[in-house]
């Protein structure tokens, strides 16, 4: 039995007849998607799941709430779409003009891009949970240095 298969069996058996499940695993891509389906099914059955992961796309996909720990301290906790606060989710528009890179955070990226016309290397980036995490941890580290 492959490692991913063993882990699926463990997770499945651990999830039966319990009110909660604690899971920490690593998978190949196929096993990971199957695991995500299993977690979704357990959630739909009303099982409380504490998932520890360093894969923040996984946390964003599977979680309802998250906590961010840095330097041994809990620095933020809340619903996935609230971690970091509203400003953390403001999209970033990036473009170049004459080889010079520009960047602007805006709550109205469509209107902003419409005013730009068609610059080179145009990107509109909506911060992911990983981007928000990195900002939180970086700000926390800066506070510790200045303390």
N, C-alpha and C positions, 0 to 999 in steps of 0.2 A: 504494500500500500504506500503510495506517495505521501510525502509530508503534508501536502495540502488536503489530501483525502483523509488522513488521520485527524488533522485539525478539524475538518468538517464534522467527522463522526463525534469528536469530543464536544464541539460546540453544540451539535444537535442533541446529544445525550444530556449535556449540562443544562440545556434550555427546557427540558421536559419536566413538568410537575414542580416548577419553582416559580416564585413570584419575581425573582430577579436573577440576572446572570452577569457575571464578570468575565470579560473576554479580552485577551491580548494575544494576537497572532500575526503572522506574516504569510502571504500567499503569492502564488504565481497569478498572472492576470485572470485566467479562467476561474480559478478557485476563489479569487477575490470577488468577482462578480456573483458567483454562487453564494458566497458568504454574505454579500450585501443583500441578496434576495432572502436569505435565511433570517438575517437581522430584521428586515422589513416585515417578514411574516411573524416573527416573535413580537415585534412592536404592535402589530395589528391585533395580536391575541391578548394584548394588555400586559406583556412582560416588561418589567423595568430592566434596562440594560445599561451597565456602566462599561463604556468602551474606552480603553486607553489606546491612543494611536499618535504617531508622529506624522501621519498622512492626513493633512488638513482637508484635502478634497474628500477623503473618506468621512471625516468628522462632519463636514458641511452636508454631505449626501445623507448620512445616516442619523445624525444627531438632531435633537430638538434644542438642547442646551449644551453649552461648553464652558469650561473653565480654562484659563491660561495661567500656567505656573511659570515663574521666572525667578531665579535666584532663591528657590525654595519657598517662595511666597505666591499666594494666589493673587494675581494682579487684575484679573477681570473674570467675571462670570455672568452668564445670561443666555438668552435665546441666541441661537446661531446668528440670526440677522440683526442682533443688537450689540454683539461683541465689538468693542472698540468705539462705540458711539456712532451717531449719524454721520459725523464728518469723515469717519474712516471709510465710508462707502461712496464718497463723492468721486465720480469718474474722473480720469485723467485723459486729456487730449494731448497727443504728441505729434509733432510734425517738424519738417525741416524747410528752410527757405535759404537758398544760396549756400547750402552746406552747413548752415547754423541750426542746431537743434533747439526746439522750443517745447515747452510743456506748460499746460494750464489745467488746474482742477476746476471743474464747473459742474453745477447741478443740472445744467441744460446743455449737454454735449451736442445734441442735434442742432440746436440753434447756433451754438458756437462754431461748429464745423461748417454750417451753411454760410457763415460770415467769412470763413477762411478761404472759401473757394476750393481749389484743388491743389493743395501743397504736396510736396514730396513726402513720402514715408508717413502718411497720415495713419494714426492709430487712435482708437478710443478704447480705453482700458477700464473695465469695472473691477475694482479691487476684489480679489478673492479672499477667503478666510486666511490663507497663507500670507498674503500681503499685509492684512490687518494684524495678524500675529507678529510678523516681523517688525512692523511699526511699534506695536505695544512693547515687545521685548527690547527693541532698540531704545525706546523712550525710557523704559525701566532701567536699563543699563546706564544710560546717561544720567539719570537721577541718582543712581548709586555712586557714580564717579563724582558728581558734584556735592554729594552729601558729606 
